[in-house]
Amino acid sequence: MMSVVRHIRRATGALALAAGIGLTALAAGPAEAVQIQRVVSPGGIEAWLVEEQAVPLIAVNFAFKGGNAQDPDGKAGLANLLSTLLDEGAGDMDGQTFQGRLEDLSIRLAFEDSRDAFYGEMKTLSAHRDEAFDLLRLSLTKPRFDDDAVERMRVQAISGLRREKRDPDTVASRLWARSIFPNHPYGRPANGDEASVAAITGQDIRDYHGRVFARDGLKIGVVGAIDAKTLAPLLDRVFGDLPARQRLTPVAEVAPLSGLTVSETIPNPQTVIRLSAEGLKRKDPDFIAAYVMNHILGGGSFSSWLYTEVREKRGLAYSVYTSLAPYDHAGIFYGGLGTRADRAAESIRVIRDEIKRMAEVGPTTAELDKAKSYLTGSYALRFDTSDKIAGQLLAIQMDDLGIDYIDKRNALIEAVTLADVKRVAARLLSKPLTVVTVGPGGS
C-alpha cells in the first residue's frame, strides 16, 4: 500500500556480471557479522560503510527526507516526475550523452519517491569509481531539467496513469488512501493524476529539488570495494555542493480514519479488498511486538492465520496479507486480497473473524515460538547481496534505530512475550476497520 514509483537506468555487461558474483560472495555471513563503519567526510557528511573487497563492486544508497508528501497542492506526482529526470541530462551533458556515459561504463542509477523520502542508488564497478561518483554528483547537484526532457517524461507519466485506471489494484489503493487520509498529503496519489501532472512546470521541479535535496536531510549507506579513507573525500565531492538545509513544508500528524465502508464499481471479474485501521509508528515501544503479532496474523505468507483460513480452508483467494506501515506522520495497520465478486462478503467476514480472534484470544505459545524462530532465522537473508546490505544500512538510518541495530534486532524479537503480543493485538485490532472494495457492483 505504500506507493513507490521507481526510475532505473539499468546497467548491463560487466556490472551485471559482477553483481552476480557479488550475490555469492556476500552471502556467506549472518547479519550479525556485518561490520559497519561510520565515515564522516572533511565537510561533515556522514555515511555508513560496509567494506567488502572480495568483489570489485561499489553500491551507494542514499535518501533525502521529504518524499511525495512534499508535492504542492494540485501538483501531486511532482516527486515521481523528478525521479525520472535526474539522468535526463546534467551539467554540460544532455540526456543522450549522460545516459551514454552510464551505459558505456555499466553504471546503474536508480531514483524513487515514497511518502516520506526521496531515494537514490548508484552501483558501479570499482574500476569506474571516480567517474561513477562524478556522474552521481552531476545528477544530484546539476540536473538540467531541459524542457524537452520534462515533456517527454510527463507524457510517459500520463500514459502510465491512463493504464492504471484499468488496474483494479491501483484503483483500490488510491480509493483507500484518499478515504482514510482526506485532505492530507498521504491521501493524494503518489503518481498524481492526469490533471496534476499536466500542471507541473519546470520551475516546480527546480523548486522541489532546491527544497528537498539538502545535506541535513541526507542519509547514506555504502557497500563494496572501497575503504573509509577513500570514501570520506568522495562524500564531499558528490554531496558537498548541495544546500546545507532543507526547506520542507510541514506535514501534519494524522490518524487514518477507521470504521468506513467504501466501494467503487469497475468492470472487473474480481473484487479487490483493502482494509485498515490505525497502526504504530516505528519508534512506538510496541512496534516489535506488533511486528511479531502481524506475522502470525497475516504477514507470514504461507504460515499465517489468514492464509490458512482464507486460502487453504476456503479457497477464497490466491493470496491474502496484513502489514504495518509506519509513516513519519501516521501509523497504519492494513491488509488486502482479491477474490471472486460473489465471495467478497464471505472473505471480509473471515478476515474480520480472524482479526477479532487475534484481538480477544491471541496466538498460542507454539505459534509465537514459530514466528520468532522464522523472523530471527530469516534476518540474514536481508544481507546476502551488496544491494540488500546498502538498503538495510539506509533503512536503519532513516528510522533512526542506531548503528548497532543489526546486532540488537534478533534479541528484540526474542524478547517478545505472549503477553506482549496479546496486549498489542488488543491495542491495535479492537478498533473498527475501514473496508474498501473495488469490483463489479463494488462488492
C-alpha positions as CSV (number, residue, x, y, z in Angstrom):
1,M,0.0,0.0,0.0
2,M,3.0,2.3,0.4
3,S,3.2,3.7,-3.1
4,V,6.7,3.8,-4.6
5,V,7.5,4.5,-8.2
6,R,10.9,3.6,-9.4
7,H,13.0,5.0,-12.2
8,I,16.1,3.0,-13.1
9,R,18.8,3.4,-15.6
10,R,19.8,-0.3,-15.8
11,A,23.4,-1.3,-16.1
12,T,24.4,-4.1,-18.4
13,G,27.5,-6.1,-19.3
14,A,30.4,-6.1,-16.8
15,L,28.4,-4.7,-13.9
16,A,25.6,-7.2,-14.3
17,L,28.2,-10.0,-14.3
18,A,29.9,-8.5,-11.2
19,A,26.6,-8.2,-9.5
20,G,26.0,-11.9,-10.0
21,I,29.4,-12.7,-8.5
22,G,28.6,-10.4,-5.6
23,L,25.4,-12.4,-4.8
24,T,27.6,-15.4,-3.9
25,A,30.5,-13.5,-2.3
26,L,28.3,-11.5,0.1
27,A,26.0,-14.3,1.1
28,A,28.4,-16.1,3.4
29,G,27.9,-14.5,6.8
30,P,24.9,-13.8,9.1
31,A,23.6,-10.3,9.6
32,E,25.5,-10.1,12.9
33,A,28.8,-10.5,11.0
34,V,28.2,-7.2,9.0
35,Q,30.8,-4.7,10.2
36,I,29.6,-1.2,9.9
37,Q,31.9,1.8,9.9
38,R,30.7,5.4,10.5
39,V,32.5,7.6,7.9
40,V,32.5,11.3,8.3
41,S,33.9,13.5,5.4
42,P,36.1,16.5,6.0
43,G,33.0,18.6,5.3
44,G,30.9,16.8,7.9
45,I,28.8,14.5,5.7
46,E,28.2,11.1,7.3
47,A,27.8,7.7,5.7
48,W,27.7,4.1,7.0
49,L,30.1,1.8,5.2
50,V,30.4,-2.0,4.9
51,E,33.8,-2.6,3.2
52,E,33.9,-5.8,1.0
53,Q,37.0,-6.0,-1.1
54,A,36.3,-9.5,-2.4
55,V,34.1,-8.2,-5.3
56,P,35.1,-5.2,-7.5
57,L,31.7,-3.5,-6.9
58,I,30.5,-0.4,-5.0
59,A,26.9,0.2,-4.1
60,V,25.7,3.6,-2.8
61,N,22.2,4.0,-1.4
62,F,21.0,7.4,-0.1
63,A,17.8,9.3,0.7
64,F,16.5,12.7,1.5
65,K,13.7,13.3,3.9
66,G,10.6,14.6,2.2
67,G,9.2,12.3,-0.5
68,N,5.9,12.9,-2.3
69,A,4.3,14.3,0.9
70,Q,6.2,17.4,-0.2
71,D,4.3,17.7,-3.5
72,P,2.5,21.0,-3.5
73,D,-1.3,21.1,-3.6
74,G,-2.5,20.5,-7.1
75,K,0.9,19.2,-8.2
76,A,0.7,15.5,-7.0
77,G,3.2,13.4,-8.9
78,L,5.9,16.0,-8.8
79,A,8.4,13.9,-6.8
80,N,7.7,11.0,-9.1
81,L,8.3,13.1,-12.2
82,L,11.5,14.4,-10.7
83,S,12.7,10.8,-10.2
84,T,12.5,10.2,-13.9
85,L,14.6,13.3,-14.8
86,L,17.8,13.0,-12.8
87,D,19.6,11.1,-15.5
88,E,18.0,13.1,-18.4
89,G,21.0,15.4,-18.6
90,A,23.3,17.0,-16.1
91,G,26.0,19.6,-16.2
92,D,27.1,20.2,-19.8
93,M,25.7,16.8,-20.9
94,D,22.3,16.4,-22.5
95,G,20.2,13.3,-21.7
96,Q,21.5,11.2,-24.5
97,T,25.2,12.0,-23.7
98,F,24.7,11.4,-20.0
99,Q,22.9,8.1,-20.4
100,G,25.5,7.1,-23.0
101,R,28.2,7.5,-20.3
102,L,26.3,5.4,-17.9
103,E,25.8,2.7,-20.5
104,D,29.5,2.8,-21.6
105,L,30.7,2.4,-18.0
106,S,28.0,-0.1,-16.9
107,I,26.9,2.3,-14.1
108,R,23.4,1.9,-12.6
109,L,21.5,4.9,-11.3
110,A,18.1,4.5,-9.7
111,F,15.7,7.0,-8.1
112,E,12.3,6.6,-6.4
113,D,9.9,8.5,-4.2
114,S,8.0,7.3,-1.2
115,R,5.6,9.1,1.1
116,D,8.3,10.5,3.4
117,A,11.6,10.3,1.5
118,F,13.2,10.5,-1.9
119,Y,15.6,7.6,-2.6
120,G,18.5,7.1,-4.9
121,E,21.2,4.5,-5.6
122,M,24.3,4.1,-7.6
123,K,26.1,0.9,-8.5
124,T,29.4,0.7,-10.2
125,L,32.5,-1.5,-10.8
126,S,35.3,-0.2,-8.7
127,A,37.4,0.4,-11.8
128,H,35.0,3.1,-12.8
129,R,34.6,4.5,-9.3
130,D,35.8,8.1,-9.9
131,E,33.6,8.7,-12.9
132,A,30.6,7.0,-11.4
133,F,30.8,9.3,-8.3
134,D,31.2,12.3,-10.7
135,L,28.1,11.3,-12.7
136,L,26.2,10.8,-9.5
137,R,27.3,14.3,-8.3
138,L,26.1,15.9,-11.6
139,S,22.8,14.2,-11.4
140,L,22.1,15.4,-7.9
141,T,23.7,18.9,-7.9
142,K,23.4,20.0,-11.6
143,P,20.4,18.3,-13.2
144,R,19.4,20.1,-16.4
145,F,15.6,19.6,-16.4
146,D,15.5,20.5,-20.1
147,D,12.1,21.4,-21.4
148,D,12.1,18.5,-23.9
149,A,13.1,16.0,-21.3
150,V,10.4,17.3,-18.9
151,E,7.7,17.0,-21.6
152,R,8.9,13.5,-22.6
153,M,8.7,12.2,-19.1
154,R,5.4,13.9,-18.5
155,V,3.9,12.2,-21.5
156,Q,5.2,8.8,-20.2
157,A,3.8,9.6,-16.7
158,I,0.4,10.4,-18.1
159,S,0.4,7.4,-20.3
160,G,1.1,5.2,-17.2
161,L,-1.7,6.9,-15.3
162,R,-4.2,6.1,-18.0
163,R,-3.1,2.4,-17.9
164,E,-3.5,2.4,-14.1
165,K,-7.2,3.5,-14.4
166,R,-7.8,0.0,-15.7
167,D,-5.9,-1.8,-12.9
168,P,-8.2,-2.7,-10.1
169,D,-5.4,-2.9,-7.5
170,T,-4.3,0.6,-8.3
171,V,-7.9,1.9,-8.2
172,A,-8.4,0.2,-4.8
173,S,-5.2,1.6,-3.4
174,R,-6.0,5.1,-4.5
175,L,-9.5,4.9,-3.2
176,W,-8.3,3.5,0.1
177,A,-5.6,6.3,0.6
178,R,-8.0,9.2,-0.1
179,S,-10.7,7.6,2.1
180,I,-8.5,7.2,5.2
181,F,-6.4,10.4,4.7
182,P,-8.8,13.0,3.3
183,N,-7.3,16.5,2.9
184,H,-3.8,15.2,3.8
185,P,-0.7,14.6,1.6
186,Y,-0.9,10.9,2.4
187,G,-4.3,10.7,0.7
188,R,-3.0,12.1,-2.6
189,P,-2.0,9.6,-5.3
190,A,1.8,9.3,-5.2
191,N,2.0,9.4,-9.0
192,G,-0.6,12.2,-9.2
193,D,-3.4,12.2,-11.8
194,E,-3.6,13.5,-15.3
195,A,-4.5,17.0,-14.3
196,S,-1.9,17.4,-11.6
197,V,0.9,16.0,-13.7
198,A,-0.1,18.2,-16.6
199,A,0.0,21.2,-14.2
200,I,3.6,20.6,-13.1
201,T,6.1,23.2,-14.5
202,G,9.8,23.1,-14.9
203,Q,10.0,25.7,-12.1
204,D,8.0,23.4,-9.8
205,I,10.6,20.7,-10.4
206,R,13.5,23.0,-9.7
207,D,11.8,24.4,-6.6
208,Y,11.3,20.8,-5.2
209,H,14.9,19.9,-6.0
210,G,16.1,23.0,-4.2
211,R,13.9,22.5,-1.1
212,V,14.4,18.7,-0.6
213,F,17.9,17.9,-1.9
214,A,20.0,19.2,1.0
215,R,22.6,17.8,3.4
216,D,20.7,18.0,6.7
217,G,18.1,15.6,5.4
218,L,20.5,13.2,3.8
219,K,21.4,9.6,4.9
220,I,23.9,7.4,3.0
221,G,24.8,3.7,3.0
222,V,27.8,2.4,1.1
223,V,28.9,-1.2,0.5
224,G,31.7,-2.7,-1.5
225,A,35.3,-2.4,-2.6
226,I,36.1,1.0,-1.0
227,D,37.7,1.9,2.3
228,A,36.8,4.6,4.7
229,K,39.8,6.8,3.8
230,T,38.9,6.8,0.1
231,L,35.2,7.2,0.7
232,A,35.4,10.3,3.0
233,P,36.5,12.9,0.4
234,L,34.2,11.3,-2.2
235,L,31.2,12.1,0.1
236,D,32.1,15.8,-0.1
237,R,32.8,15.5,-3.9
238,V,29.3,14.1,-4.5
239,F,27.1,15.8,-1.9
240,G,29.1,18.8,-0.7
241,D,27.6,21.3,-3.2
242,L,24.1,20.6,-2.0
243,P,22.4,23.3,0.2
244,A,23.1,22.9,3.9
245,R,19.4,22.8,5.0
246,Q,16.2,21.5,3.6
247,R,13.1,23.8,3.4
248,L,10.4,21.3,3.9
249,T,6.7,22.1,4.0
250,P,5.3,20.9,7.4
251,V,3.2,17.7,7.2
252,A,0.5,17.4,9.9
253,E,0.3,14.4,12.2
254,V,-2.7,12.3,11.2
255,A,-4.6,9.2,12.2
256,P,-6.2,7.1,9.4
257,L,-10.0,7.1,9.5
258,S,-11.4,3.9,10.8
259,G,-14.8,2.3,10.5
260,L,-15.5,3.4,6.9
261,T,-17.1,1.2,4.2
262,V,-16.3,2.5,0.8
263,S,-16.8,0.9,-2.6
264,E,-16.3,1.6,-6.3
265,T,-17.7,-0.2,-9.3
266,I,-15.4,-1.1,-12.2
267,P,-15.8,-3.8,-14.9
268,N,-13.5,-6.4,-13.3
269,P,-14.3,-10.1,-12.8
270,Q,-12.8,-10.0,-9.2
271,T,-13.3,-7.8,-6.2
272,V,-10.2,-6.2,-4.7
273,I,-10.5,-5.6,-1.0
274,R,-8.4,-3.3,1.1
275,L,-8.8,-2.9,4.9
276,S,-7.1,-0.8,7.5
277,A,-7.1,0.7,11.0
278,E,-4.7,2.9,12.9
279,G,-1.3,1.3,13.4
280,L,2.0,2.3,15.1
281,K,4.9,4.5,14.2
282,R,8.4,2.9,14.1
283,K,9.5,4.4,17.4
284,D,6.5,3.1,19.3
285,P,7.6,0.8,22.1
286,D,5.1,-1.8,21.0
287,F,6.3,-1.9,17.4
288,I,8.4,-5.0,17.6
289,A,5.6,-6.9,19.4
290,A,3.2,-5.7,16.7
291,Y,5.5,-6.9,14.0
292,V,5.6,-10.4,15.5
293,M,1.8,-10.4,16.0
294,N,1.2,-9.3,12.4
295,H,3.5,-12.1,11.2
296,I,1.2,-14.6,12.9
297,L,-2.0,-13.0,11.7
298,G,-1.3,-12.1,8.1
299,G,2.3,-11.3,7.4
300,G,3.7,-14.8,7.4
301,S,2.7,-15.7,3.9
302,F,2.2,-19.5,3.9
303,S,2.0,-19.8,7.7
304,S,-0.3,-17.0,8.8
305,W,-3.8,-17.4,10.2
306,L,-5.3,-15.6,7.3
307,Y,-3.5,-17.7,4.7
308,T,-4.8,-20.8,6.4
309,E,-8.4,-19.6,6.8
310,V,-8.8,-17.7,3.6
311,R,-6.8,-19.8,1.1
312,E,-6.2,-23.2,2.4
313,K,-9.6,-23.9,4.1
314,R,-11.9,-22.0,1.8
315,G,-10.0,-21.2,-1.4
316,L,-11.3,-17.6,-1.3
317,A,-8.1,-16.0,-2.7
318,Y,-4.7,-16.9,-4.0
319,S,-3.0,-14.6,-1.5
320,V,-4.0,-12.5,1.5
321,Y,-1.9,-10.3,3.7
322,T,-1.7,-7.8,6.5
323,S,1.1,-5.5,7.3
324,L,2.3,-2.4,9.3
325,A,3.1,0.9,7.6
326,P,5.0,3.2,9.9
327,Y,4.9,6.5,8.1
328,D,6.6,9.6,9.6
329,H,3.3,11.2,10.5
330,A,0.9,8.2,10.8
331,G,0.9,4.6,11.6
332,I,-1.3,2.2,9.7
333,F,-2.3,-1.5,10.0
334,Y,-3.6,-2.6,6.6
335,G,-4.3,-5.7,4.5
336,G,-5.9,-6.9,1.4
337,L,-6.8,-9.6,-1.1
338,G,-8.5,-10.2,-4.4
339,T,-11.4,-12.7,-4.6
340,R,-14.4,-13.7,-6.7
341,A,-17.1,-11.0,-6.5
342,D,-19.7,-13.4,-5.2
343,R,-17.4,-14.4,-2.3
344,A,-16.2,-10.9,-1.3
345,A,-18.6,-10.6,1.6
346,E,-17.5,-14.1,2.9
347,S,-13.8,-13.1,2.6
348,I,-14.4,-9.9,4.6
349,R,-16.3,-11.8,7.3
350,V,-13.5,-14.4,7.6
351,I,-10.8,-11.7,7.9
352,R,-12.9,-9.8,10.5
353,D,-13.3,-13.0,12.5
354,E,-9.5,-13.7,12.5
355,I,-8.7,-10.2,13.5
356,K,-11.2,-10.4,16.3
357,R,-9.8,-13.7,17.4
358,M,-6.3,-12.2,17.5
359,A,-7.5,-9.2,19.5
360,E,-9.5,-11.2,22.0
361,V,-7.6,-14.5,22.3
362,G,-4.2,-14.1,20.7
363,P,-1.8,-16.8,19.5
364,T,-0.6,-19.9,21.3
365,T,2.9,-20.2,22.7
366,A,3.8,-22.6,19.9
367,E,2.6,-20.1,17.3
368,L,4.7,-17.3,18.9
369,D,7.8,-19.5,19.1
370,K,7.4,-20.5,15.5
371,A,7.1,-16.9,14.4
372,K,10.1,-15.7,16.4
373,S,12.2,-18.6,15.0
374,Y,11.3,-17.6,11.5
375,L,11.8,-13.9,11.9
376,T,15.2,-14.3,13.5
377,G,16.4,-17.0,11.2
378,S,15.4,-15.2,8.0
379,Y,17.0,-11.9,9.0
380,A,20.3,-12.9,7.4
381,L,18.6,-13.0,4.0
382,R,18.4,-9.2,4.1
383,F,22.2,-9.1,3.9
384,D,23.1,-11.6,1.2
385,T,23.9,-9.1,-1.6
386,S,25.6,-5.7,-1.6
387,D,22.4,-4.1,-2.8
388,K,20.5,-5.5,0.2
389,I,23.1,-4.5,2.7
390,A,23.3,-1.0,1.4
391,G,19.5,-0.8,1.6
392,Q,19.5,-2.1,5.1
393,L,22.1,0.5,6.2
394,L,20.0,3.2,4.7
395,A,16.7,1.9,6.2
396,I,18.2,1.7,9.7
397,Q,19.4,5.3,9.4
398,M,16.1,6.6,8.1
399,D,14.3,5.0,11.0
400,D,17.0,6.3,13.5
401,L,17.5,2.9,15.0
402,G,21.2,3.2,15.8
403,I,24.3,1.8,14.2
404,D,24.2,-1.2,16.5
405,Y,20.6,-2.2,15.5
406,I,21.7,-5.2,13.4
407,D,23.4,-6.6,16.5
408,K,20.3,-6.0,18.6
409,R,17.4,-6.8,16.3
410,N,17.1,-10.5,16.8
411,A,17.3,-10.1,20.6
412,L,14.4,-7.6,20.4
413,I,12.4,-10.3,18.6
414,E,13.3,-13.0,21.0
415,A,12.3,-10.8,24.0
416,V,8.7,-10.5,22.8
417,T,6.4,-12.5,25.1
418,L,3.0,-13.9,24.7
419,A,1.6,-11.2,27.0
420,D,3.3,-8.6,24.7
421,V,1.6,-10.0,21.6
422,K,-1.8,-10.2,23.3
423,R,-1.5,-6.7,24.6
424,V,-0.6,-5.1,21.3
425,A,-3.2,-7.2,19.5
426,A,-5.9,-5.8,21.8
427,R,-4.5,-2.3,21.4
428,L,-4.5,-2.3,17.6
429,L,-7.1,-4.8,16.5
430,S,-10.0,-3.8,18.7
431,K,-10.6,-0.7,16.6
432,P,-13.2,-0.7,13.8
433,L,-11.8,-1.5,10.4
434,T,-12.1,0.6,7.2
435,V,-13.1,-1.7,4.3
436,V,-12.6,-0.6,0.7
437,T,-13.9,-2.8,-2.2
438,V,-13.5,-2.3,-5.9
439,G,-15.1,-4.6,-8.4
440,P,-18.3,-5.4,-10.2
441,G,-21.1,-3.9,-8.2
442,G,-18.5,-2.6,-5.8
443,S,-18.6,-5.7,-3.6
